């Protein structure tokens, strides 16, 4: 007679273990649980036992709410004669009923008090990664997005305290898994080698996994691989194939973001830019729900000439709901020694004319006035902005004691910080 099962929560399911004394006799996993729109709940059932000469059940999709489905799997187990006199019907009913109960009861209600000592959200890699939360970096093709992902990986792994990007790194190494839908391991390995040699860094491992299935269909294996190396961070390259469906459908975005949340890790998601070529301010390609569920979003822009051995790139913090948006970060990426090395250095994003349109109006006005005093109309004409935008921005700058109007012209009030 078997005892009541031990039930252990899994990422998207539960493990059941029936024991005799201290030894297990039967293990059952019900995973990849899906709730259909009409209320039915199903999961993949695997049953293991200690009798190696008897058949097992592996990866059978079971409708937990269907008595007919329960009867079918019970008959299959009875016909296999795995364990004589075992009430398989009761065991299957226990798996189904307990899974339904646990799945539908959800998270407990917590009583939270503002008087408690509350820890503010902290950066793991400042200013791009908040600990335990998702960040999206999006941009056009060939904008060095995967390169930024590998640089973030390097900053976390070494950690690379004196990195040229200006990221503030953790004090000690943070294990990171690079999950790649875009290419194969040799490409990522080669690109990382180029950065390591170009920046004269020491050797370190790249924990890499090529991915073929959509993230939500592979989530248990991803969790297992992260557990194997004790990874706290997951780099997802890239959003489109990781979703594996129509990115414009809200349900696809919600399913993906729920899957990322279930992994309970810090996630850096590399994404594509919207297809609207006319808009100066692009967004993440796909449903707006991708952006709604990210805590920090950066647009990566590039400026390059065909045939040149360097590109200018800049990260613009388009959204952050846990801190002030970070100022734009500019870099120059040089491809050296016949493209076998990559050297990166910081540069002021405002020095690249192609990036100026992505700065805020107040920043653009301040930069413009460095060349001398101007009237409001001259500012409007040079920046191609509306009168109301100019008036609002100039008012903010005057209140902040950064500009002063002398007769009809605006000029800078120089501070020690500006000199």
N, C-alpha and C positions, 0 to 999 in steps of 0.2 A: 504494500500500500504506500503510495507516494505521499509526501507531505505537501502542504501548500507551497506554491512556487515562490522563489525569490525573484523579485522584479527589479530590473536595473534600467533606468532611462538611457536611451541612446540618442544620437543626434536628431533623427526623425523617426523614432520608433522605440521599441522596448525589447529587452532580453528577459526571457523566462527560464528559470533553472529549477528542475525538480531533483531533489537529493534523497539519498538514503544514508543516514548518518552524515559524514562529512564529504561523501563522494557524490558527484552529480551523476544522474542516470539519463536525464533528457534535458537538452537545451533547445529552446525555440526562440528565434528572432523574428519579430515582425517589424519591417522597416519600409522606408519610402512610402509613408502613409499619405494618401491623397483623399481629400474630401470633395465629392462631386457636387455639382450645383443642386441636385435633387436630394442631397443629404446623405447619400450612401458613402461609407468610409471603406477604403480598401488599402491593403498593404501587401508587401512581398513576404511570404512565410518561408522560413527555413527551419527544419527540425533535424537535430543531431542526437545520436545516442551512442552508447558505448559498445554496441555490437557491430563490429566492422564487417561481418559477413551479411548484414541485413541492409536493405535499401534505405535511403534517407529522402527527405523532402527538401528541395533546394529552389529558392527563388520563384515560388508559385504565387501568382497574384490571387489574393483571397478577398472576396467581398465580406467584410466583417459583419455587415448588417443583414446578410442573407442566410436564412436557415438552410436553404437548399445547398448553398456553397459550403456551409459547415458539414452538412451530411455527406457531400461528395468527398471532401478531404478525409472525413472520418472513415468512410468505406475503404478508401485507398489505403489508409494506415492499418485498418483491421485485416484487409486482404494480404498485406505484406507479412503478417505474423511476426512482427518485430519483438514484442513483449507479450507473452500470453497473459490473459486475464487482466489486461490493462484497459481501463475505461477511456478509450480515445475520445469518445464523444464529450465526456466531461472535460478532458484536457483541452480540446479545441474550443469548447464553449468558454472555458476560463480565459484562454488567450483572447478571444474575441470580446467578451464582456469587459474584462479588465482594461484592454486597450481602448475600447470605446469610452469607458469611464475616465481613464487617465487623460486621454486626448482631449476630451470635451470639457474637463473641469478647468483647464487652462492654468494660468499663473495665479498665485494667491494674491489677495489684496494686502498691500503693505501700508502701514500707518506711518507717515513721514512727517517730521516736525522741522520747521525752519530754525528752531532754537538749537538743533543738533549741530555738532561740528561737521560742516559739510565741505567735502573736498571738491574744489573747482575742477572742471575738465582740464586734463593736462596733455601737453604735447608729448608725443613719442619722438617725432622728428619735426622740429619747429622750422618753418611755419606750415608745413603741409599735412602732417599726420597727427590727429588727435588719438590718444590711446584708446583702443577698443572700438573705434568708429571708422566709417568709410570716407575716403577722399576720392574725388574724380579729377583726373587730369585729361583734358581733351584737346584735340587740335587736328590740323589738316595732315594729309599723308606726307611722310618724309619730314616731319617737323621735329624729329629727334625724341619722340614720345617714349619709345622703348629705351632710348639712351638715358632719359631722366629716370625711368624705372630702375635701370641698372645702377645709376648713381645713388638713388635712394637706398637700394639694396646694399651698396658698398658702405654708405654712411652708417647704416644700422649694424652691419656685420662686423666691421673692423673694431670699434666704430671710428669713422673718419672725422676726427674733431676739427682738423684744419682744412676741410674741404673748400674748394673754390666757389661752391654754389652759395655758401653762406648759411647752410642749414645748421641748426643747433642740434647736436646729436646726443643720444643717451650716454651715460657714463660708462656703461659696459655693453658688450655685444648683445644684440637681439637677433635671435634666429628668425630667418625669413624664408618663405617658400615662394619661388617664382613659378607661377602657373601660366603656361604659354600655349595659347590656341593659334598663334600667328605663324610660328616657325618651328624648327627642330632645335635640339639641344646644341648642335654644333654652331648654329648662328648666334645664339645667346652667349655661348662660351667664347666665340671669336670676338664678339663686340665687347664683352667684359675684359678680355685680354687686351684689346686695344686701349681701353680706358686705364687699366692697370699699368701698362707699359708707358702710355703717354703721360700719366701723372706720377710715375715712378713709385708705385705702391707695392707692398709685399703680397705674396700669394695668400689666397684664402679660398674656401670652397664656395661654389654656387650650388645651392640646393634648388634643383630644377625639376619640373615635371611637365612633360608634354601632355596637353589635354585635347581630347577629341569630342567627348560628350558635352552637352550643355551642363553648366555648373549644378543645376538642381537635380540632374539625373546621375551625377557623380559625387554627390555631396558626402556620402559616407566614406568613400575612398579618399576624398580630399582631407576629411577630418583625420582619417587614419594616418595618412602621410604626414600631416602636420604634427600629429602626436608622436610619430617615430623620431622626428628631429627636434621636438619641443618648440615648434615654430609659433611665434606670437603675431607675426605679420604675414599677410598673403598679398602678393602682387599679381593682379589679374590682367593679362595682356592677350586679348583686349575684350571690351564689352560686347561687341557684336556677336562673335562666335561663342562667347561665354553664355550669352542668353540663348542663342540657337533658334531664334524664331523672329517674328516680325517685331522689331524694336519699337514700332509706333503703337503697338497694342498695349494698353494699360495693364492688362492681366499678365503679360510677359514681364513687364518691368516690376510689377508687384511680386511675382513669383521669384524673380532673380534677387531682388533686394531682401526678401524674406529669407532666401537661402543664405545670402551673405551674413545676415544677422544671426542665423542659427549657428554659424561657425564660431561666433563669439571671439572675434579677433580684430586686429587693426587691418584694414584693407585699403590698398592703393589700386584703384581701378583706372586703367588706361582706356580712353574712349575716343571715338571719332567725332568730328565736328558736323554740325548741321549742313545740309546741302544748299542753303540759301546763299548764293554767291553775291547777291546784291546787298545783303545786310553787312554793316561794319561790325556789328556785335553778334557773333554767332553763339550757338549753344551746343549742348551735348546732343548728338544725333539720337533721335528716338522720342519716346514718350517723356513728358515732363516729370513723370513720377521718378525717373532716374535721378533728376536733380533734387526733387523734393526730399528724397531719403538720404542724400549725401549730406554730410555735415560741413564739408569744405570742398570747394570746387575751384580749379584753376584752368584757365585757357592758356595753351602753349602756342605761341606764334613764332614764325620764322621769317627771316629775310635773307635771301641768298641769290647769288648770281650763278648762272649756268657755267660749269667748268671751274668755279672757284674752289679753293681748298679750305674754305671756312664758311660758316654760317653764323648769323646772329639770331639768337632766340630770346624770348622773354616769356615769363610766367606772370599772368594777370589773375589776381584773386577775385573772381567774379561773384563768389558767394561764400559767406561764413556766418553761421548762426551761433557760434560759441565764443567768438572774440571779434575784435575789429578786423576788417579786411586788411590784409598785408599790402604794403606798397609793391608796385611792379618790380620784378627781379629780372635783370638782363644778363646774358652770358654770350661769350664768343666761343664757338666750338671750332677748333682747328684740326684738320686731318693731315697728319704728318707721315714722313717716311713711306711714301707710296701707299698712303691710306692704311698703314698697319698700326698707327698710333693715333689716339685721340687726346688732345689737350684742351682743357676747359678753363676759362678765366671769366671773372665777373666783369661786367661793364654796365654803365648807366643806360637803362632802357630808353631814357629820354633823349639820348644822343642819336638814336636811330629814327629818322623821320617817319619810316613806315609804322613805327610803334606808337607815335604820338597820339593818334586817334583813339587809342585804347586807354589813355590816361583820363582822369577826371578833368572837368572843365577848369576847376580852380588850379590844379597843377599846371595845366596848359597855359593859363593866364600868367601864372608866376614865371614860368619859363620864357614866355613871350616878353614880359616886361623887363627881363634881364638885359634885353637889347636897348632899352630906353623907354621913356614915357610915351603913352598912347592914349588917344581918346576912346570912348566907349565904341564909337562907330568903327574905328580902326581895329579894335580888338575883335569885333563881330565879323568884319570882313576877312581878317587874317585867319581866324579860327573857324569861319563858316558855321557860326552858331546863331541861335535866335536871340532877339533882344531880351526876352524874359530870362533866358538862361544866363546871359551875360550880366544882367542886373542882379539876379539872385546870387551868382558866384562872386561878383565884386562886393556885394554887401557882406557876404560871409567873410571874405578876405579882409575887409575894412574892420569888421567887428573883432577879428582875430589879430588886428594890428599888424597885418602883413602888407597892406597897400594903403596909399594915401592919395587923395585927389587934390591936385594943384591946378587951380583954374579949371580947364576942361580936360586935363590929362591925368591919367592914373600912373603912379610910379611905385616902386618897391620901397618898403621900410626895411632896410637891411638889418639883420640880426647877426649875432656871432655864429649861429648855426648855419646861416646862408653864406657866410664869407669863406 
